[in-house]
Amino acid sequence: MPAIRQIQLGKNGLTESFIGNLKHHFDTCKNVKISVLKSCCRDREEIKKINDEILEKLGNNYTSRIIGYTIVVKKWRREMR
């Protein structure tokens, strides 16, 4: 089982398929690195907004950290049912 997965966020931005793909990666690992490409944005404030939107769409069981132009998202516990 890989410890961390990497995906890229490009010019299409946050689409439903990107979020679905992100959720699919969390089925097999706990950490995902999202590389924000130049075609998406290069503004730190915009990356913070993208980060907030990702966490909003994923739910309460995820935390994230911005390192440069990379967002590291971690699933920190199992979902409550």
N, CA, C and O atoms as a printed pandas DataFrame, in Angstrom:
     atom_number atom_name residue_name chain_id  residue_number  x_coord  y_coord  z_coord
0              1         N          MET        A               1    0.844   -1.169    0.000
1              2        CA          MET        A               1    0.000    0.000    0.000
2              3         C          MET        A               1    0.896    1.242    0.000
3              4         O          MET        A               1    1.721    1.411    0.898
4              5         N          PRO        A               2    0.738    2.106   -1.002
5              6        CA          PRO        A               2    1.581    3.303   -1.056
6              7         C          PRO        A               2    1.268    4.257    0.099
7              8         O          PRO        A               2    0.116    4.414    0.503
8              9         N          ALA        A               3    2.314    4.883    0.613
9             10        CA          ALA        A               3    2.135    5.794    1.738
10            11         C          ALA        A               3    1.529    7.115    1.301
11            12         O          ALA        A               3    0.782    7.742    2.053
12            13         N          ILE        A               4    1.850    7.537    0.087
13            14        CA          ILE        A               4    1.363    8.839   -0.376
14            15         C          ILE        A               4    1.134    8.778   -1.883
15            16         O          ILE        A               4    1.894    8.136   -2.609
16            17         N          ARG        A               5    0.102    9.436   -2.339
17            18        CA          ARG        A               5   -0.206    9.529   -3.767
18            19         C          ARG        A               5   -0.028   10.962   -4.210
19            20         O          ARG        A               5   -0.143   11.887   -3.407
20            21         N          GLN        A               6    0.255   11.149   -5.498
21            22        CA          GLN        A               6    0.390   12.492   -6.053
22            23         C          GLN        A               6   -0.562   12.665   -7.217
23            24         O          GLN        A               6   -0.667   11.794   -8.082
24            25         N          ILE        A               7   -1.260   13.800   -7.236
25            26        CA          ILE        A               7   -2.089   14.165   -8.380
26            27         C          ILE        A               7   -1.832   15.636   -8.689
27            28         O          ILE        A               7   -1.283   16.373   -7.870
28            29         N          GLN        A               8   -2.239   16.047   -9.887
29            30        CA          GLN        A               8   -1.993   17.415  -10.338
30            31         C          GLN        A               8   -3.303   18.148  -10.549
31            32         O          GLN        A               8   -4.277   17.580  -11.043
32            33         N          LEU        A               9   -3.313   19.408  -10.171
33            34        CA          LEU        A               9   -4.457   20.281  -10.388
34            35         C          LEU        A               9   -4.078   21.255  -11.493
35            36         O          LEU        A               9   -3.197   22.095  -11.309
36            37         N          GLY        A              10   -4.740   21.145  -12.643
37            38        CA          GLY        A              10   -4.372   21.937  -13.804
38            39         C          GLY        A              10   -5.363   23.025  -14.137
39            40         O          GLY        A              10   -6.052   23.548  -13.262
40            41         N          LYS        A              11   -5.428   23.360  -15.414
41            42        CA          LYS        A              11   -6.207   24.513  -15.860
42            43         C          LYS        A              11   -7.711   24.347  -15.693
43            44         O          LYS        A              11   -8.432   25.344  -15.659
44            45         N          ASN        A              12   -8.203   23.121  -15.588
45            46        CA          ASN        A              12   -9.639   22.923  -15.392
46            47         C          ASN        A              12  -10.075   23.252  -13.967
47            48         O          ASN        A              12  -11.263   23.453  -13.716
48            49         N          GLY        A              13   -9.138   23.308  -13.041
49            50        CA          GLY        A              13   -9.466   23.658  -11.664
50            51         C          GLY        A              13  -10.154   22.518  -10.934
51            52         O          GLY        A              13   -9.982   21.348  -11.275
52            53         N          LEU        A              14  -10.934   22.879   -9.927
53            54        CA          LEU        A              14  -11.638   21.879   -9.125
54            55         C          LEU        A              14  -12.930   21.473   -9.814
55            56         O          LEU        A              14  -13.921   22.203   -9.776
56            57         N          THR        A              15  -12.914   20.330  -10.431
57            58        CA          THR        A              15  -14.117   19.796  -11.067
58            59         C          THR        A              15  -14.633   18.643  -10.221
59            60         O          THR        A              15  -13.950   18.180   -9.308
60            61         N          GLU        A              16  -15.825   18.190  -10.524
61            62        CA          GLU        A              16  -16.388   17.054   -9.801
62            63         C          GLU        A              16  -15.558   15.795  -10.028
63            64         O          GLU        A              16  -15.410   14.976   -9.120
64            65         N          SER        A              17  -15.018   15.638  -11.229
65            66        CA          SER        A              17  -14.190   14.461  -11.502
66            67         C          SER        A              17  -12.878   14.512  -10.720
67            68         O          SER        A              17  -12.375   13.473  -10.292
68            69         N          PHE        A              18  -12.316   15.715  -10.527
69            70        CA          PHE        A              18  -11.092   15.839   -9.724
70            71         C          PHE        A              18  -11.368   15.440   -8.272
71            72         O          PHE        A              18  -10.588   14.700   -7.672
72            73         N          ILE        A              19  -12.476   15.927   -7.709
73            74        CA          ILE        A              19  -12.835   15.586   -6.331
74            75         C          ILE        A              19  -13.115   14.086   -6.212
75            76         O          ILE        A              19  -12.714   13.459   -5.232
76            77         N          GLY        A              20  -13.794   13.511   -7.195
77            78        CA          GLY        A              20  -14.049   12.069   -7.187
78            79         C          GLY        A              20  -12.764   11.267   -7.245
79            80         O          GLY        A              20  -12.615   10.259   -6.555
80            81         N          ASN        A              21  -11.837   11.722   -8.073
81            82        CA          ASN        A              21  -10.537   11.068   -8.177
82            83         C          ASN        A              21   -9.779   11.176   -6.858
83            84         O          ASN        A              21   -9.136   10.219   -6.426
84            85         N          LEU        A              22   -9.854   12.328   -6.227
85            86        CA          LEU        A              22   -9.200   12.545   -4.939
86            87         C          LEU        A              22   -9.778   11.604   -3.880
87            88         O          LEU        A              22   -9.027   10.991   -3.121
88            89         N          LYS        A              23  -11.099   11.488   -3.826
89            90        CA          LYS        A              23  -11.741   10.581   -2.870
90            91         C          LYS        A              23  -11.345    9.137   -3.143
91            92         O          LYS        A              23  -11.156    8.355   -2.210
92            93         N          HIS        A              24  -11.220    8.782   -4.414
93            94        CA          HIS        A              24  -10.817    7.419   -4.780
94            95         C          HIS        A              24   -9.411    7.107   -4.271
95            96         O          HIS        A              24   -9.151    5.985   -3.836
96            97         N          HIS        A              25   -8.511    8.069   -4.317
97            98        CA          HIS        A              25   -7.152    7.855   -3.817
98            99         C          HIS        A              25   -7.154    7.585   -2.318
99           100         O          HIS        A              25   -6.305    6.840   -1.828
100          101         N          PHE        A              26   -8.084    8.171   -1.587
101          102        CA          PHE        A              26   -8.136    7.957   -0.143
102          103         C          PHE        A              26   -8.667    6.583    0.229
103          104         O          PHE        A              26   -8.627    6.216    1.404
104          105         N          ASP        A              27   -9.165    5.804   -0.737
105          106        CA          ASP        A              27   -9.555    4.422   -0.464
106          107         C          ASP        A              27   -8.335    3.556   -0.189
107          108         O          ASP        A              27   -8.422    2.577    0.551
108          109         N          THR        A              28   -7.188    3.914   -0.786
109          110        CA          THR        A              28   -5.997    3.072   -0.674
110          111         C          THR        A              28   -4.861    3.695    0.123
111          112         O          THR        A              28   -3.913    2.993    0.473
112          113         N          CYS        A              29   -4.923    4.988    0.420
113          114        CA          CYS        A              29   -3.847    5.620    1.181
114          115         C          CYS        A              29   -4.405    6.743    2.042
115          116         O          CYS        A              29   -5.552    7.160    1.876
116          117         N          LYS        A              30   -3.581    7.227    2.961
117          118        CA          LYS        A              30   -4.044    8.257    3.898
118          119         C          LYS        A              30   -3.582    9.656    3.524
119          120         O          LYS        A              30   -4.145   10.636    4.011
120          121         N          ASN        A              31   -2.570    9.773    2.670
121          122        CA          ASN        A              31   -2.020   11.080    2.297
122          123         C          ASN        A              31   -2.028   11.249    0.790
123          124         O          ASN        A              31   -1.715   10.317    0.049
124          125         N          VAL        A              32   -2.388   12.446    0.339
125          126        CA          VAL        A              32   -2.363   12.770   -1.086
126          127         C          VAL        A              32   -1.721   14.141   -1.254
127          128         O          VAL        A              32   -2.089   15.099   -0.574
128          129         N          LYS        A              33   -0.745   14.224   -2.181
129          130        CA          LYS        A              33   -0.125   15.495   -2.527
130          131         C          LYS        A              33   -0.777   16.010   -3.799
131          132         O          LYS        A              33   -0.868   15.289   -4.793
132          133         N          ILE        A              34   -1.231   17.256   -3.766
133          134        CA          ILE        A              34   -1.839   17.885   -4.937
134          135         C          ILE        A              34   -0.877   18.963   -5.412
135          136         O          ILE        A              34   -0.663   19.963   -4.726
136          137         N          SER        A              35   -0.301   18.755   -6.586
137          138        CA          SER        A              35    0.592   19.751   -7.174
138          139         C          SER        A              35   -0.250   20.740   -7.971
139          140         O          SER        A              35   -0.956   20.349   -8.901
140          141         N          VAL        A              36   -0.179   22.015   -7.611
141          142        CA          VAL        A              36   -0.923   23.050   -8.306
142          143         C          VAL        A              36   -0.050   23.558   -9.450
143          144         O          VAL        A              36    0.993   24.171   -9.220
144          145         N          LEU        A              37   -0.480   23.300  -10.676
145          146        CA          LEU        A              37    0.315   23.665  -11.843
146          147         C          LEU        A              37    0.176   25.151  -12.169
147          148         O          LEU        A              37   -0.751   25.816  -11.706
148          149         N          LYS        A              38    1.108   25.658  -12.969
149          150        CA          LYS        A              38    1.083   27.073  -13.375
150          151         C          LYS        A              38   -0.190   27.427  -14.125
151          152         O          LYS        A              38   -0.691   28.546  -14.019
152          153         N          SER        A              39   -0.715   26.467  -14.885
153          154        CA          SER        A              39   -1.912   26.741  -15.673
154          155         C          SER        A              39   -3.146   26.935  -14.783
155          156         O          SER        A              39   -4.142   27.506  -15.228
156          157         N          CYS        A              40   -3.088   26.468  -13.538
157          158        CA          CYS        A              40   -4.209   26.660  -12.610
158          159         C          CYS        A              40   -4.101   28.035  -11.953
159          160         O          CYS        A              40   -4.994   28.868  -12.104
160          161         N          CYS        A              41   -3.020   28.269  -11.231
161          162        CA          CYS        A              41   -2.792   29.571  -10.618
162          163         C          CYS        A              41   -1.393   29.618  -10.022
163          164         O          CYS        A              41   -0.767   28.580   -9.804
164          165         N          ARG        A              42   -0.916   30.803   -9.765
165          166        CA          ARG        A              42    0.370   31.000   -9.099
166          167         C          ARG        A              42    0.275   32.057   -8.011
167          168         O          ARG        A              42    1.279   32.661   -7.634
168          169         N          ASP        A              43   -0.920   32.277   -7.513
169          170        CA          ASP        A              43   -1.155   33.250   -6.463
170          171         C          ASP        A              43   -1.399   32.506   -5.152
171          172         O          ASP        A              43   -2.239   31.608   -5.098
172          173         N          ARG        A              44   -0.673   32.872   -4.101
173          174        CA          ARG        A              44   -0.788   32.181   -2.817
174          175         C          ARG        A              44   -2.205   32.287   -2.241
175          176         O          ARG        A              44   -2.714   31.323   -1.670
176          177         N          GLU        A              45   -2.829   33.430   -2.385
177          178        CA          GLU        A              45   -4.188   33.603   -1.869
178          179         C          GLU        A              45   -5.171   32.699   -2.611
179          180         O          GLU        A              45   -6.096   32.151   -2.011
180          181         N          GLU        A              46   -4.965   32.549   -3.902
181          182        CA          GLU        A              46   -5.831   31.668   -4.701
182          183         C          GLU        A              46   -5.646   30.208   -4.273
183          184         O          GLU        A              46   -6.614   29.448   -4.222
184          185         N          ILE        A              47   -4.412   29.819   -3.967
185          186        CA          ILE        A              47   -4.150   28.454   -3.513
186          187         C          ILE        A              47   -4.821   28.209   -2.163
187          188         O          ILE        A              47   -5.322   27.112   -1.917
188          189         N          LYS        A              48   -4.837   29.206   -1.294
189          190        CA          LYS        A              48   -5.525   29.070   -0.009
190          191         C          LYS        A              48   -7.021   28.885   -0.213
191          192         O          LYS        A              48   -7.652   28.105    0.501
192          193         N          LYS        A              49   -7.600   29.600   -1.188
193          194        CA          LYS        A              49   -9.027   29.442   -1.483
194          195         C          LYS        A              49   -9.312   28.047   -2.030
195          196         O          LYS        A              49  -10.307   27.422   -1.663
196          197         N          ILE        A              50   -8.432   27.560   -2.912
197          198        CA          ILE        A              50   -8.585   26.211   -3.457
198          199         C          ILE        A              50   -8.503   25.183   -2.337
199          200         O          ILE        A              50   -9.292   24.239   -2.302
200          201         N          ASN        A              51   -7.557   25.360   -1.427
201          202        CA          ASN        A              51   -7.395   24.462   -0.288
202          203         C          ASN        A              51   -8.665   24.413    0.559
203          204         O          ASN        A              51   -9.124   23.333    0.932
204          205         N          ASP        A              52   -9.229   25.571    0.861
205          206        CA          ASP        A              52  -10.456   25.630    1.655
206          207         C          ASP        A              52  -11.616   24.938    0.946
207          208         O          ASP        A              52  -12.424   24.259    1.578
208          209         N          GLU        A              53  -11.690   25.116   -0.362
209          210        CA          GLU        A              53  -12.767   24.493   -1.133
210          211         C          GLU        A              53  -12.614   22.976   -1.175
211          212         O          GLU        A              53  -13.606   22.249   -1.118
212          213         N          ILE        A              54  -11.375   22.496   -1.274
213          214        CA          ILE        A              54  -11.125   21.046   -1.256
214          215         C          ILE        A              54  -11.583   20.456    0.070
215          216         O          ILE        A              54  -12.280   19.442    0.092
216          217         N          LEU        A              55  -11.194   21.086    1.176
217          218        CA          LEU        A              55  -11.577   20.576    2.493
218          219         C          LEU        A              55  -13.086   20.631    2.706
219          220         O          LEU        A              55  -13.657   19.753    3.353
220          221         N          GLU        A              56  -13.733   21.664    2.162
221          222        CA          GLU        A              56  -15.186   21.774    2.281
222          223         C          GLU        A              56  -15.876   20.622    1.551
223          224         O          GLU        A              56  -16.850   20.060    2.051
224          225         N          LYS        A              57  -15.367   20.273    0.366
225          226        CA          LYS        A              57  -15.995   19.214   -0.427
226          227         C          LYS        A              57  -15.677   17.824    0.106
227          228         O          LYS        A              57  -16.476   16.905   -0.071
228          229         N          LEU        A              58  -14.526   17.648    0.755
229          230        CA          LEU        A              58  -14.168   16.334    1.287
230          231         C          LEU        A              58  -14.877   16.019    2.591
231          232         O          LEU        A              58  -15.280   14.876    2.808
232          233         N          GLY        A              59  -15.041   17.001    3.462
233          234        CA          GLY        A              59  -15.720   16.771    4.732
234          235         C          GLY        A              59  -14.824   17.032    5.926
235          236         O          GLY        A              59  -13.734   17.590    5.795
236          237         N          ASN        A              60  -15.299   16.619    7.101
237          238        CA          ASN        A              60  -14.615   16.936    8.355
238          239         C          ASN        A              60  -13.438   16.039    8.678
239          240         O          ASN        A              60  -12.654   16.374    9.567
240          241         N          ASN        A              61  -13.278   14.919    8.001
241          242        CA          ASN        A              61  -12.262   13.945    8.366
242          243         C          ASN        A              61  -10.926   14.177    7.679
243          244         O          ASN        A              61  -10.099   13.266    7.632
244          245         N          TYR        A              62  -10.693   15.359    7.150
245          246        CA          TYR        A              62   -9.479   15.636    6.401
246          247         C          TYR        A              62   -8.835   16.930    6.896
247          248         O          TYR        A              62   -9.517   17.879    7.284
248          249         N          THR        A              63   -7.513   16.938    6.871
249          250        CA          THR        A              63   -6.762   18.157    7.163
250          251         C          THR        A              63   -5.794   18.388    6.020
251          252         O          THR        A              63   -5.517   17.474    5.243
252          253         N          SER        A              64   -5.278   19.601    5.912
253          254        CA          SER        A              64   -4.352   19.882    4.824
254          255         C          SER        A              64   -3.305   20.885    5.261
255          256         O          SER        A              64   -3.428   21.560    6.283
256          257         N          ARG        A              65   -2.267   20.952    4.439
257          258        CA          ARG        A              65   -1.172   21.881    4.663
258          259         C          ARG        A              65   -0.651   22.334    3.307
259          260         O          ARG        A              65   -0.513   21.525    2.389
260          261         N          ILE        A              66   -0.367   23.608    3.180
261          262        CA          ILE        A              66    0.161   24.148    1.928
262          263         C          ILE        A              66    1.671   24.301    2.079
263          264         O          ILE        A              66    2.156   24.978    2.985
264          265         N          ILE        A              67    2.397   23.662    1.174
265          266        CA          ILE        A              67    3.858   23.761    1.155
266          267         C          ILE        A              67    4.250   24.204   -0.245
267          268         O          ILE        A              67    4.194   23.411   -1.185
268          269         N          GLY        A              68    4.642   25.451   -0.392
269          270        CA          GLY        A              68    4.973   25.980   -1.712
270          271         C          GLY        A              68    3.742   25.992   -2.590
271          272         O          GLY        A              68    2.744   26.635   -2.263
272          273         N          TYR        A              69    3.808   25.281   -3.708
273          274        CA          TYR        A              69    2.660   25.158   -4.609
274          275         C          TYR        A              69    2.110   23.743   -4.573
275          276         O          TYR        A              69    1.593   23.236   -5.569
276          277         N          THR        A              70    2.227   23.113   -3.409
277          278        CA          THR        A              70    1.715   21.767   -3.191
278          279         C          THR        A              70    0.789   21.787   -1.981
279          280         O          THR        A              70    1.094   22.394   -0.955
280          281         N          ILE        A              71   -0.344   21.113   -2.123
281          282        CA          ILE        A              71   -1.283   20.955   -1.017
282          283         C          ILE        A              71   -1.219   19.501   -0.579
283          284         O          ILE        A              71   -1.455   18.600   -1.384
284          285         N          VAL        A              72   -0.905   19.265    0.681
285          286        CA          VAL        A              72   -0.849   17.911    1.224
286          287         C          VAL        A              72   -2.116   17.701    2.037
287          288         O          VAL        A              72   -2.354   18.404    3.019
288          289         N          VAL        A              73   -2.937   16.724    1.626
289          290        CA          VAL        A              73   -4.200   16.440    2.294
290          291         C          VAL        A              73   -4.064   15.100    3.010
291          292         O          VAL        A              73   -3.565   14.130    2.439
292          293         N          LYS        A              74   -4.508   15.054    4.253
293          294        CA          LYS        A              74   -4.394   13.846    5.069
294          295         C          LYS        A              74   -5.763   13.459    5.605
295          296         O          LYS        A              74   -6.519   14.297    6.097
296          297         N          LYS        A              75   -6.062   12.173    5.499
297          298        CA          LYS        A              75   -7.277   11.641    6.108
298          299         C          LYS        A              75   -6.890   11.184    7.503
299          300         O          LYS        A              75   -6.049   10.297    7.647
300          301         N          TRP        A              76   -7.485   11.771    8.532
301          302        CA          TRP        A              76   -6.992   11.534    9.871
302          303         C          TRP        A              76   -7.809   10.595   10.720
303          304         O          TRP        A              76   -7.373   10.243   11.816
304          305         N          ARG        A              77   -8.975   10.170   10.269
305          306        CA          ARG        A              77   -9.697    9.136   10.976
306          307         C          ARG        A              77  -10.799    8.572   10.100
307          308         O          ARG        A              77  -11.153    9.139    9.067
308          309         N          ARG        A              78  -11.326    7.452   10.537
309          310        CA          ARG        A              78  -12.410    6.856    9.770
310          311         C          ARG        A              78  -13.682    7.683    9.914
311          312         O          ARG        A              78  -13.893    8.370   10.914
312          313         N          GLU        A              79  -14.512    7.599    8.901
313          314        CA          GLU        A              79  -15.772    8.354    8.930
314          315         C          GLU        A              79  -16.715    7.769    9.964
315          316         O          GLU        A              79  -16.772    6.554   10.156
316          317         N          MET        A              80  -17.443    8.636   10.619
317          318        CA          MET        A              80  -18.446    8.211   11.575
318          319         C          MET        A              80  -19.725    7.852   10.821
319          320         O          MET        A              80  -20.144    8.570    9.914
320          321         N          ARG        A              81  -20.330    6.750   11.200
321          322        CA          ARG        A              81  -21.559    6.342   10.508
322          323         C          ARG        A              81  -22.749    6.426   11.402
323          324         O          ARG        A              81  -23.863    6.119   10.978
